[in-house]
Amino acid sequence: MTNADVRIRLLGPDDADALIRLAETDNLFDEDPSVAPSGALTYDAARSFLGDPAVLFWLAELDDETAGFLHCCIQRRRNAGPWAELLLMEMGTHLEWRRRGIGRSLLAVMEEWMREHGMEEVWVPANLYATGFYEKCGFAKDEGVILVKALG
Ligand SMILES: CC(C)(COP(=O)(O)OP(=O)(O)OC[C@H]1O[C@@H](n2cnc3c(N)ncnc32)[C@H](O)[C@@H]1OP(=O)(O)O)[C@@H](O)C(=O)NCCC(=O)NCCS
C-alpha cells in the first residue's frame, strides 16, 4: 500500500451503511482488538448521526475496505475569535494498516477542512497509547486532566 492508494472521504447521511459496517468490526481499530465491537446504530440512527451538522466523520478506504476513520465534533465558541473549534472524538487505523501514514493522512484532511472553514484549533482527549502519534502530528500536551462521570 502507498498513501496514493488510500481514499479519504467525508461521510454524509447516505453513507449510513458504511458507518454500520465499521461499528460491526471496530474492535480492529481499537488499541485492544480483543474487545467486542462497540455495536452498530440502526440505519435511521446512523443517517441522523451523519446528518448532524456538528458531526464530521471521515473514512479512509483502500479499495472497498475501511482502513481508518476520524470522528470530530464542531464546537461553537462563545467569544471573539474563530467561530468554532474541533473536538477530535475518536480515530482509528485498522490493525493491519497501522504505521503506514493513514492516521497522519486523516489528520491532514481534517486540517484542510479546518482551514477552509475558518478554524484554528483542534482538541483531543487522547489515550496514552496514541499520545506519541498525536505529538508526531504536531499536537502538544495542555494543562489539566480529563474527568468523566457516568450516571449510575
Ligand atoms: C493512533 C493511531 C490512530 C495511529 O494511526 P497510524 O495510521 O498507525 O499512524 P501513522 O502511520 O499515520 O503515524 C504517523 C506518525 O506517528 C507515529 N506513530 C503512530 N502510532 C504511534 C504510537 N502509538 N506511538 C508513537 N508514535 C506513533 C508513526 O511512526 C508516524 O511517525 P513518522 O511519520 O515519523 O514515521 C493507531 O495506532 C490506532 O488506530 N490506534 C488504536 C486506536 C487509538 O488509540 N486511537 C486514538 C484514540 S484517542
The ligand as an SDF file (V2000), in Angstrom:
LIG
                    3D

 48 50  0  0  0  0  0  0  0  0999 V2000
   -3.0740    6.0490   16.9510 C   0  0  0  0  0  0  0  0  0  0  0  0
   -3.3620    5.5200   15.5490 C   0  0  0  0  0  0  0  0  0  0  0  0
   -4.6770    6.1640   15.0420 C   0  0  0  0  0  0  0  0  0  0  0  0
   -2.2150    5.9310   14.6160 C   0  0  0  0  0  0  0  0  0  0  0  0
   -2.5700    5.6030   13.2870 O   0  0  0  0  0  0  0  0  0  0  0  0
   -1.4830    5.1710   12.1830 P   0  0  0  0  0  0  0  0  0  0  0  0
   -2.2060    5.1060   10.8830 O   0  0  0  0  0  0  0  0  0  0  0  0
   -0.7690    3.9520   12.6250 O   0  0  0  0  0  0  0  0  0  0  0  0
   -0.4870    6.4200   12.2370 O   0  0  0  0  0  0  0  0  0  0  0  0
    0.5830    6.9030   11.1210 P   0  0  0  0  0  0  0  0  0  0  0  0
    1.1370    5.7200   10.4230 O   0  0  0  0  0  0  0  0  0  0  0  0
   -0.0510    7.9600   10.2720 O   0  0  0  0  0  0  0  0  0  0  0  0
    1.7050    7.5350   12.0540 O   0  0  0  0  0  0  0  0  0  0  0  0
    2.1330    8.8930   11.9810 C   0  0  0  0  0  0  0  0  0  0  0  0
    3.3850    9.0230   12.8260 C   0  0  0  0  0  0  0  0  0  0  0  0
    3.0990    8.6880   14.1970 O   0  0  0  0  0  0  0  0  0  0  0  0
    3.9020    7.5840   14.6170 C   0  0  0  0  0  0  0  0  0  0  0  0
    3.0640    6.7260   15.4460 N   0  0  0  0  0  0  0  0  0  0  0  0
    1.9800    6.0030   15.0580 C   0  0  0  0  0  0  0  0  0  0  0  0
    1.4230    5.3670   16.1040 N   0  0  0  0  0  0  0  0  0  0  0  0
    2.1820    5.7010   17.1810 C   0  0  0  0  0  0  0  0  0  0  0  0
    2.0950    5.3500   18.5480 C   0  0  0  0  0  0  0  0  0  0  0  0
    1.1280    4.5350   19.0150 N   0  0  0  0  0  0  0  0  0  0  0  0
    3.0360    5.8630   19.3960 N   0  0  0  0  0  0  0  0  0  0  0  0
    4.0250    6.6770   18.9290 C   0  0  0  0  0  0  0  0  0  0  0  0
    4.1250    7.0570   17.6270 N   0  0  0  0  0  0  0  0  0  0  0  0
    3.2250    6.5660   16.7650 C   0  0  0  0  0  0  0  0  0  0  0  0
    4.3150    6.8730   13.3400 C   0  0  0  0  0  0  0  0  0  0  0  0
    5.5090    6.1430   13.4990 O   0  0  0  0  0  0  0  0  0  0  0  0
    4.4790    8.0420   12.3770 C   0  0  0  0  0  0  0  0  0  0  0  0
    5.7080    8.6850   12.5930 O   0  0  0  0  0  0  0  0  0  0  0  0
    6.6490    9.1230   11.3600 P   0  0  0  0  0  0  0  0  0  0  0  0
    5.7930    9.9890   10.4820 O   0  0  0  0  0  0  0  0  0  0  0  0
    7.7830    9.8260   11.9910 O   0  0  0  0  0  0  0  0  0  0  0  0
    7.0020    7.8540   10.6660 O   0  0  0  0  0  0  0  0  0  0  0  0
   -3.4500    3.9680   15.5130 C   0  0  0  0  0  0  0  0  0  0  0  0
   -2.3470    3.4200   16.1870 O   0  0  0  0  0  0  0  0  0  0  0  0
   -4.6980    3.3980   16.1540 C   0  0  0  0  0  0  0  0  0  0  0  0
   -5.7130    3.2330   15.4950 O   0  0  0  0  0  0  0  0  0  0  0  0
   -4.6540    3.0930   17.4620 N   0  0  0  0  0  0  0  0  0  0  0  0
   -5.7670    2.4600   18.1610 C   0  0  0  0  0  0  0  0  0  0  0  0
   -6.8830    3.4380   18.3960 C   0  0  0  0  0  0  0  0  0  0  0  0
   -6.4160    4.6990   19.1130 C   0  0  0  0  0  0  0  0  0  0  0  0
   -5.6030    4.6560   20.0170 O   0  0  0  0  0  0  0  0  0  0  0  0
   -6.9740    5.8170   18.6670 N   0  0  0  0  0  0  0  0  0  0  0  0
   -6.7400    7.1160   19.2580 C   0  0  0  0  0  0  0  0  0  0  0  0
   -7.7860    7.3490   20.2850 C   0  0  0  0  0  0  0  0  0  0  0  0
   -7.5220    8.8780   21.1660 S   0  0  0  0  0  0  0  0  0  0  0  0
  1  2  1  0
  2  3  1  0
  2  4  1  0
  2 36  1  0
  4  5  1  0
  5  6  1  0
  6  7  2  0
  6  8  1  0
  6  9  1  0
  9 10  1  0
 10 11  2  0
 10 12  1  0
 10 13  1  0
 13 14  1  0
 14 15  1  0
 15 16  1  0
 15 30  1  0
 16 17  1  0
 17 18  1  0
 17 28  1  0
 18 19  1  0
 18 27  1  0
 19 20  2  0
 20 21  1  0
 21 22  1  0
 21 27  2  0
 22 23  1  0
 22 24  2  0
 24 25  1  0
 25 26  2  0
 26 27  1  0
 28 29  1  0
 28 30  1  0
 30 31  1  0
 31 32  1  0
 32 33  2  0
 32 34  1  0
 32 35  1  0
 36 37  1  0
 36 38  1  0
 38 39  2  0
 38 40  1  0
 40 41  1  0
 41 42  1  0
 42 43  1  0
 43 44  2  0
 43 45  1  0
 45 46  1  0
 46 47  1  0
 47 48  1  0
M  END
$$$$
